[in-house]
Amino acid sequence: MGVSKVVEIPIALEIPVGPQHPALHEPLMLKVYADGEEVIRVDINTGYNHRGVEKLCERNNFYQNIFLCGRVCGICNTVHADCYTRAVEYILDIDPPRRAKYLRVLAMELERIHSHMIINAIMAEILGFDTLFMYIMRDREKVMKAKEILTGNRVLSDYIMVSGVRRDIDEVKRDRIRKLIDSLESDVKYYKKVFMEDDTILKRLVGVGVIKPRDITLHGLLGPTARGSGIEIDARAGDRYDAYDEIPFNVIVRKEMDSWARMMVRWDETLESIEMCRYVLDHLPSDGPAVPDEKRLPRRFPEGEAFARVEAPRGELTYYIQSSGKQQPYRVKIRTPSFNNIINSGFVYIGHSIADVPVILTSYDPCISCMERAVVIDLERGVRKTVSLKRLAMGEL
């Protein structure tokens, strides 16, 4: 008889962070295994917010899905709608007027500002700075008001439509938006200075959650998470979609690779977005119309497929649409940046203390409603089991 090998397993304490937890604002389960205060393993479980959006897209027609895709994420409402709509426009071979493209960029950059401000506010709350959280959220109201003036709504704007946008702006609205973003700029610069100089913030963020460039590319991490580690990746610069080929901007990159760098990338991108909004307001083309006549939009869709991507506040967002010639799409596939950033980043927590776990997670700017799990049914055996997306992607059925 062979001698079995004894494998020593360290005694670890399992700490469930979630799915409902004061440090998490959406349902996500992090099973943290700690040896004393040191984290030695983290299992990431998602799927508490599964809504079957992709399947619903196959039942609605192409135009109805604009509203549905805009609700995949409340904070990223406009970028989801824009990415889906551009994929539909590729199938229809439609190129919107320049004025509409400029207004789309304005809406998406306003959305980027309020998204970056809210995650920096949440980071302040996670660190115990409740007053700083409230100040940032108070000043974030300025960009929410600007978005309301432009689109008609603060959050779920439903602003994008095939071949244009749903509302144009006049000189009065343009001046009101300009005043709001001018006032916001000084606030953002002040909060950036706080994140650069406050001792407690620096002690909690600097050197915490370091991700090397090699790990960024190896695990497919995106957005500010990648740019905070020196990886210059940005779909706006890569694809130059909408009016990004005419609007000047810089891709913000930092070399520190830690949680602090990821938050500072967002502050710098906020200031960059403010400059982009000013450029749009000052150089808004007169050719249009920005709002198309819905009665003239095609009702019959040709067979074909299209792929579009957009730089959402959290990173690269992609949509794949397949048309079979009917009024409903045959297939809609959505890949959100949080899918990569959250599921593939469990290795970053290892070696840090338990108190660092919510800080590292917040530095990714997680959007949990973008993530889900799948139920696999073996028809021959009559077996049904739930499989995590990471295991499914690796073929572990």
Stockholm file with secondary structure:
# STOCKHOLM 1.0

chainA/1-397         MGVSKVVEIPIALEIPVGPQHPALHEPLMLKVYADGEEVIRVDINTGYNHRGVEKLCERNNFYQNIFLCGRVCGICNTVHADCYTRAVEYILDIDPPRRAKYLRVLAMELERIHSHMIINAIMAEILGFDTLFMYIMRDREKVMKAKEILTGNRVLSDYIMVSGVRRDIDEVKRDRIRKLIDSLESDVKYYKKVFMEDDTILKRLVGVGVIKPRDITLHGLLGPTARGSGIEIDARAGDRYDAYDEIPFNVIVRKEMDSWARMMVRWDETLESIEMCRYVLDHLPSDGPAVPDEKRLPRRFPEGEAFARVEAPRGELTYYIQSSGKQQPYRVKIRTPSFNNIINSGFVYIGHSIADVPVILTSYDPCISCMERAVVIDLERGVRKTVSLKRLAMGEL
#=GR chainA/1-397 SS CCCCCCCCCCCCEEEEECSSBTTBSSCCEEEEEEETTEEEEEEEECCTTCCCHHHHHTTSCTTHHHHHHTTSCSTTHHHHHHHHHHHHHHHHTCCCCHHHHHHHHHHHHHHHHHHHHHHHHHHHHHTTCHHHHHHHHHHHHHHHHHHHHHHSSSSCCCCEETTEESCCCCHHHHHHHHHHHHHHHHHHHHHHHHHHHCHHHHHHHTTSSCCCHHHHHHHTCCHHHHHTTTCCCCHHHHHCCTTTTTSCCCCCCCSCCSHHHHHHHHHHHHHHHHHHHHHHHHSCCCCSCSSCCGGGSCSSCCEEEEEEEEEETTEEEEEEEEEESSSSCSEEEEECHHHHHHHTCGGGGTTSBGGGHHHHHHHTCCCGGGCCCEEEEETTTTEEEEECHHHHHTTCC
#=GC SS_cons         CCCCCCCCCCCCEEEEECSSBTTBSSCCEEEEEEETTEEEEEEEECCTTCCCHHHHHTTSCTTHHHHHHTTSCSTTHHHHHHHHHHHHHHHHTCCCCHHHHHHHHHHHHHHHHHHHHHHHHHHHHHTTCHHHHHHHHHHHHHHHHHHHHHHSSSSCCCCEETTEESCCCCHHHHHHHHHHHHHHHHHHHHHHHHHHHCHHHHHHHTTSSCCCHHHHHHHTCCHHHHHTTTCCCCHHHHHCCTTTTTSCCCCCCCSCCSHHHHHHHHHHHHHHHHHHHHHHHHSCCCCSCSSCCGGGSCSSCCEEEEEEEEEETTEEEEEEEEEESSSSCSEEEEECHHHHHHHTCGGGGTTSBGGGHHHHHHHTCCCGGGCCCEEEEETTTTEEEEECHHHHHTTCC
//
